[in-house]
Amino acid sequence: MTAAIPLFDSHAHLDDGRFDGDREEVIARARERGLRYLVNVGYDLDSVKKTVALAEKYDFVYAAVGIHPHDACWAVENGLAEIEKFLAHPKVVAVGEIGLDYYRNLSPREVQQRVFREQMALARKWKKPVIIHDRDAHGDILKILREEKVEEIGGVMHCFSGSWEMARECLKMGMYISIAGPVTFKNAPRVQEVASRVPLDRLLVETDAPYLSPEPFRGKRNEPAYVYYVVEKIARLRGTEPAELAAITLENGRKLFGIP
């Protein structure tokens, strides 16, 4: 193993059931690799509760709370009051993950858009940045971000999958761009271009664990320690050292999420 460097995994789901058998070991591996901070991201009421509990248990874990577009119908039926209760928690640093998913369409698009806007309003009320999920919904994502004035609260495009042109529009609104495991894939020229061109002060890295494992673990369960491979690949693309890129993305994460 190469020497540990300071890492910030800006998006993971350590509450996922796939970690129930060895969560402590997974965390130990990440810390050994150099992980300094991790934002664990909720996506429905159950995962939000587990996410906040993780943040309370581990000093280096911070929480984001929100309703994923897949569960937008739940939010319409039940409201967002239960989610809002957690926004006063000192370790809740963002509203997310929220946004639109037109790939699976598990909630009607108009319902997704309504709940997305309602959660943007919550973020503004509580002065928290947003973590944006966007799958096959680039146009509507940009439209809503502009109309809801995301530049007033800040946010990050999680696991960015769009073009450089879309990234540029997000950057104009003050957004951060977060790059995940797919940047390590051989057949990923688009995300590699984005990773190469995003201004360093707007770049974040993530695992989205347990999903989207980087090479050489593709197809297996992802875990926070593997954020190193994302950093390593982007550093290679940009002609810099992994330790330098890791330090920059760590400071970017602290700045966005208000971590002292």
Secondary structure by P-SEA (a helix, b strand, c coil): ccccccccccccccccccccccaaaaaaaaaaacccbbbbbbccaaaaaaaaaaaaacccccbbbbbcccaaaaaaaccccccccccccccccccccbbbbcccccccaaaaaaaaaaaaaaaaaabbbbbbbbcccaaaaaaaaaaaccccbbbbbccccccaaaaaaaaaabbbbbbcccccccccaaaaaaaaccccccbbbbccccccccccccccccccccaaaaaaaaaaaacccaaaaaaaaaaaaaaaaccc
